[in-house]
Amino acid sequence: MKISTEINSISRLVGPKKAIELIAKAGFDAWDFSMFDMARFIKGTDNIMDSDHPLHSANYAAYAKELRKIGEDCGIVCNQSHAPFPSRGTEMMYYLKRAIECTALAGGDICVIHPNNFKSAEENAEMYFELLPTAKDYGVRIATENMWNWDKELDQAKVAACSHHDDFKAHIKAVNDPNFVACLDIGHAAMKGLDTSVKEMILTLGDDLAALHIHDNDLWHDNHAIPCSMGIDFDEMVKCLHQIGYKGYFTLEAEAHAKNFTEETAFDCAKELADSVRALADKFEALG
């Protein structure tokens, strides 16, 4: 079982190029290409703000290729990516297609693209139908992800696209394409108020589950903490993944952990993250 992690959090400490080097040195097999800064909305609108980020510029392709080379020179690959979000509006659609292209240029196989939180499986399918030709042209699979909204009165999560295991499966069936798969966010599945669980999600998704966002939480909030630091039962997660014959990477999205570190201690952060997910991968392998 190979392990990976998003690069966004460590990039905030040392920049993405150095982050990939540290991730490799820490023992990861792969990196998850965070593309959030490619496109961000102007507050209160569906318009994308101008940005000097390389992924937003005309040189985006060269930048993606450069990151790929850094990783390969360090002995690791890009296994998946995360497109910018929220997924709405014609301007964002342009950048979602760019994210798919950049995934391929970086060497990744899967691009995680959020569903619209407030739309049904059938409505979200229309967006994915528009994106799939681009994904197929570049040899990339699109993964949808389980999301959440927040109920301010009850102070807990409430229904969103793919937040319940049955609705997640319905999204997969609505698109019904081999280039469309599931990325299960472990933390989201464990949030109070969503009437699901990590176990129910994994067993319901079965063969459609191709990617993970692994992180811990207090079984209430979206903490994105390092595994085994809060409330999620990761032994059960591992057993369920083994039961369905999961073949993807164990990919971390424990972004909050980096808040405890500085530029000088960024490697320590990467190493703690790598050790945490390697322990889970070892448990998976020990099941035979």
ZAMARGU-4260 file (C-alpha; in steps of 0.2 Angstrom, whole numbers, plus 5000, padded with zeros to 4 digits):
<rodrens>
0) 5000/5000/5000 | 5007/5017/4994 | 5005/5033/5004 | 5003/5051/4998 | 4999/5068/5005
5) 4992/5084/4999 | 5005/5098/4996 | 4995/5113/5001 | 4999/5114/5019 | 5018/5111/5018
10) 5018/5123/5003 | 5012/5137/5015 | 5028/5134/5025 | 5041/5132/5011 | 5033/5133/4994
15) 5027/5119/4983 | 5044/5114/4975 | 5052/5112/4992 | 5037/5104/4999 | 5038/5090/4986
20) 5056/5087/4991 | 5052/5086/5010 | 5037/5075/5007 | 5049/5063/4997 | 5062/5064/5010
25) 5049/5060/5024 | 5045/5043/5016 | 5029/5047/5005 | 5028/5037/4989 | 5018/5051/4980
30) 5011/5069/4982 | 4993/5075/4979 | 4993/5091/4968 | 4983/5105/4977 | 4977/5117/4964
35) 4966/5128/4975 | 4976/5144/4971 | 4973/5141/4952 | 4956/5150/4953 | 4947/5159/4968
40) 4930/5168/4967 | 4929/5187/4970 | 4919/5187/4986 | 4900/5187/4983 | 4901/5183/4964
45) 4904/5169/4952 | 4919/5179/4944 | 4937/5173/4946 | 4949/5185/4953 | 4965/5189/4945
50) 4981/5180/4952 | 4999/5179/4950 | 5000/5161/4954 | 5008/5150/4941 | 4993/5139/4939
55) 4982/5154/4935 | 4995/5161/4922 | 4999/5156/4904 | 5013/5146/4910 | 5003/5134/4920
60) 5008/5119/4909 | 5027/5122/4912 | 5024/5124/4930 | 5015/5107/4932 | 5028/5099/4922
65) 5042/5107/4933 | 5033/5100/4949 | 5032/5083/4941 | 5051/5083/4937 | 5055/5088/4955
70) 5045/5074/4962 | 5052/5061/4950 | 5070/5067/4953 | 5066/5064/4972 | 5059/5046/4968
75) 5040/5050/4970 | 5025/5053/4958 | 5009/5063/4958 | 4995/5051/4961 | 4981/5063/4961
80) 4976/5081/4962 | 4962/5092/4969 | 4954/5105/4958 | 4949/5122/4964 | 4932/5124/4971
85) 4917/5128/4973 | 4912/5120/4957 | 4900/5133/4950 | 4899/5145/4935 | 4906/5146/4918
90) 4923/5153/4923 | 4926/5140/4935 | 4922/5126/4922 | 4936/5133/4912 | 4948/5131/4927
95) 4942/5114/4931 | 4946/5108/4914 | 4964/5116/4916 | 4965/5106/4933 | 4962/5090/4923
100) 4975/5095/4911 | 4988/5099/4924 | 4984/5083/4933 | 4990/5074/4917 | 5005/5085/4915
105) 5010/5081/4933 | 5008/5063/4930 | 4992/5061/4941 | 4979/5048/4937 | 4964/5056/4947
110) 4958/5074/4948 | 4946/5077/4963 | 4932/5089/4958 | 4919/5094/4971 | 4901/5092/4967
115) 4890/5107/4969 | 4885/5105/4988 | 4867/5110/4984 | 4863/5100/4969 | 4856/5083/4966
120) 4865/5068/4959 | 4857/5071/4942 | 4861/5090/4942 | 4879/5087/4947 | 4880/5074/4933
125) 4877/5087/4920 | 4893/5096/4926 | 4903/5080/4926 | 4897/5075/4908 | 4904/5092/4902
130) 4921/5088/4910 | 4923/5070/4905 | 4928/5072/4887 | 4943/5083/4894 | 4947/5069/4906
135) 4947/5056/4893 | 4957/5066/4881 | 4971/5067/4895 | 4969/5050/4902 | 4963/5056/4919
140) 4949/5050/4930 | 4937/5062/4939 | 4933/5058/4957 | 4918/5066/4966 | 4919/5069/4985
145) 4907/5068/4999 | 4903/5085/5005 | 4894/5094/5020 | 4885/5110/5024 | 4882/5118/5041
150) 4867/5119/5052 | 4870/5135/5062 | 4855/5131/5074 | 4860/5114/5078 | 4878/5118/5077
155) 4882/5102/5066 | 4884/5097/5048 | 4869/5094/5037 | 4865/5086/5021 | 4876/5091/5005
160) 4880/5082/4989 | 4887/5065/4992 | 4886/5067/5011 | 4876/5051/5014 | 4882/5035/5007
165) 4867/5032/4997 | 4868/5049/4989 | 4886/5046/4985 | 4882/5030/4976 | 4868/5039/4967
170) 4881/5052/4960 | 4892/5038/4954 | 4877/5029/4945 | 4870/5045/4938 | 4886/5048/4928
175) 4890/5029/4925 | 4906/5031/4917 | 4923/5021/4920 | 4932/5038/4921 | 4921/5044/4935
180) 4925/5037/4952 | 4923/5041/4971 | 4936/5050/4983 | 4930/5046/5000 | 4934/5060/5013
185) 4936/5050/5029 | 4934/5065/5040 | 4918/5072/5031 | 4910/5054/5033 | 4912/5055/5052
190) 4904/5072/5055 | 4890/5073/5067 | 4873/5076/5058 | 4876/5067/5042 | 4868/5050/5046
195) 4882/5040/5039 | 4899/5033/5044 | 4916/5029/5037 | 4911/5010/5037 | 4894/5013/5028
200) 4903/5024/5015 | 4917/5012/5011 | 4905/4997/5010 | 4892/5006/5000 | 4905/5013/4987
205) 4914/4996/4985 | 4923/4995/4968 | 4919/5013/4964 | 4931/5019/4978 | 4947/5024/4970
210) 4954/5038/4981 | 4955/5044/4999 | 4957/5060/5009 | 4962/5053/5026 | 4962/5064/5041
215) 4955/5064/5059 | 4942/5074/5068 | 4932/5075/5084 | 4917/5066/5076 | 4908/5084/5075
220) 4919/5096/5066 | 4930/5096/5050 | 4946/5097/5059 | 4958/5089/5046 | 4969/5083/5060
225) 4983/5070/5059 | 4976/5052/5060 | 4974/5044/5077 | 4974/5061/5086 | 4956/5063/5088
230) 4940/5052/5087 | 4939/5042/5071 | 4941/5023/5072 | 4955/5020/5059 | 4957/5002/5063
235) 4939/5000/5057 | 4943/5010/5041 | 4958/4999/5037 | 4947/4983/5039 | 4933/4990/5028
240) 4945/4996/5014 | 4953/4978/5015 | 4936/4970/5014 | 4932/4979/4998 | 4949/4976/4990
245) 4954/4994/4989 | 4968/4997/4977 | 4971/5016/4978 | 4983/5026/4988 | 4982/5030/5006
250) 4982/5049/5004 | 4982/5061/5018 | 4973/5078/5019 | 4978/5082/5037 | 4981/5100/5033
255) 4978/5107/5050 | 4994/5098/5057 | 5005/5110/5048 | 4999/5125/5058 | 5010/5118/5072
260) 5026/5120/5062 | 5037/5134/5054 | 5048/5134/5039 | 5062/5128/5049 | 5052/5113/5056
265) 5043/5109/5040 | 5052/5092/5037 | 5047/5087/5055 | 5029/5090/5050 | 5031/5080/5034
270) 5039/5066/5044 | 5025/5065/5057 | 5012/5065/5043 | 5021/5051/5034 | 5023/5040/5049
275) 5005/5042/5054 | 4998/5036/5037 | 5012/5023/5035 | 5006/5015/5051 | 4989/5013/5043
280) 4996/5006/5027 | 5006/4993/5037 | 4990/4988/5046 | 4981/4986/5029 | 4995/4975/5022
285) 4996/4965/5038 | 4978/4959/5034 | 4985/4949/5019
</rodrens>
